[in-house]
Amino acid sequence: KMSTMSSSSSPPPRRQTTVLVGGSNGTASLVSILGDRSKAENAGHTIRVVSRHPSRFADAATGRPIRWRCDEQKPFSDVVPSSLLPTNWTTHVGEADSVFGYDETDEVSVPGERGRRAEYNGLERAISGVGAHDDGGPADVLLLSCPVSAHLP
């Protein structure tokens, strides 16, 4: 007997873990866009931030990630981009799933080695997922977000 699948049984969204390295405004904008859970395209997307100043992205007292907001200006047409043509605005509000400091180290359980613990720094934990505060597993994408001033003479 044949049966058809209903549209409600669509496959689960693909999981992806992205690590944003840097503490710039660009990182904050990406956190607000990629960490915006109200957008269906972000379902299954885990966002981690590694920064020299993790308190910019997570509350120092609670460790809870801070929510960021950005307003994105999108042209109505990509054919002839121009500042004179009309645009629309999209607001994004999002947060990272985990935040790490470059220099912070933590002793965590080594996967697959029962009872063994080792020290990992924040960057190592963000990339490997070991000791992360989310279930994203190892990173799929690493993105370095430099401040604009890093490229000025």
N, C-alpha and C positions, 0 to 999 in steps of 0.2 A: 504494500500500500504506500503510495507516495504522499508526502505532505510538503507543504511550503513553509518556509520560515517567515515569521512575521517581521515587520520592520523594527519592532521593539527589541529583537534579539540581535542587534548589531554587535560586531566584535568589540572587545574592550579597547580603549585608546592605547596607542603605543606609549610605553613608558620611556622617558628620557631624563637624564640627569645632566644639568648644565652647571659648571662651576665658573663663576664670575670672579676674576682675580683683579683686585684694585679697589680703591675707595673713592673714586671720582664721582662727579655728578652723572657721568655716563653710566657708571655702575648702578647708581640709584635709579636712573631712568629705565635701564634694562630690568631691574628688579620689579619696578612698578608694572612694566609691560608683560614680562614673562611670568611674573608671580601673581598676575590678576586672575583669580579663580572664577570670576564671573564670566570669563571668556572660555567657550567650549574648546577652542584650540589649545588651551593650556592644561586640559585634563591630563593627568598622568605625568606632568612635567615637574620635576624636582629641581629647585634652585638653591644653590649654595653660594655663599660669598666668602672670600678670603680677603682680609684687609689688614693694613697696618694698624688701623683704628677700628676694631670690631664694634666698639660702643656707638659708632655712627649707624650701624645696621641692626644692632640688638640692644635692648634695654640692659644697662649695666647691672641693675638690681635683680631683675628677674631672668635675664637671658633670652627673653621672648623677642623674636624678630620685630623690627619696627616697620610699620606700613608706610610705603612711599606712594606719592601721587605725581603723575605727569600728564600734561596736556599735549597731545600729538596733533600737529597740523598736517592734514592730508590734502593734496591737490585733487580736484575732481577728475583730472586727466593727467596721465603720465606721458602722453604723446607730446605735448608742448608745455613743459613745466615753466611757470612764470609767476612771479610774485604779484602780477596784476590780475591773474585769473582767480576766480573764487575757490575757496577751500572749505573743508569742513574740519571740525575738531572732534577728537576722540579723547576721552579721559580714561586713564588707566590707574587703578589703585591695586597695589600688590605688595607682597613681602617675600623674603627668602624663607626657605624651609630650615636652613641651618646657616649659622654664621661662625667663622673661625678667624682668629688672629694669626698672622704669619708666625709670630714668635711663641705663641702659647703651645705648650706641650701637655700631653695627657697620656697617662698609662692606661691602655685599653687591652682587652682580650684579643689575642691573635686568632683570626678565623682558622678553623680546622685544626687548631692545636690546643686541645683541652687543658685548661688551667694555666697556659702560658700567657704572660702579659708582656707588652713592650711599649716603649714611648714613641709616640708619633707627634710631629708638629702639626700645626693647623692646616698647612697646605697638603701634607701627606694624608691627613684624615679626610679632607674635602675631596681629594682625587680618588682615594681608595674606597671611601665610604665607611672605613673602619672607625668606629666611635662617633659617627655622625648622628645627629638627632632627627634623622628621617629614615625612610626605608628605600631610598633611591639607589642603593648599591653603588658600584664603581661609576665614575663619571664617564659620560658619553662625549661631552663637549667641554673644552676649556676655552675661555675667552678672556684675554687680557684687555682691560679697559683702562687706558692711561688718561691722566688729566691733560687737558689741552696745553697747560703750561709746560709739560714735559717735552714738548716739541718746539718750543719757542727758542730763538737764539739767545 
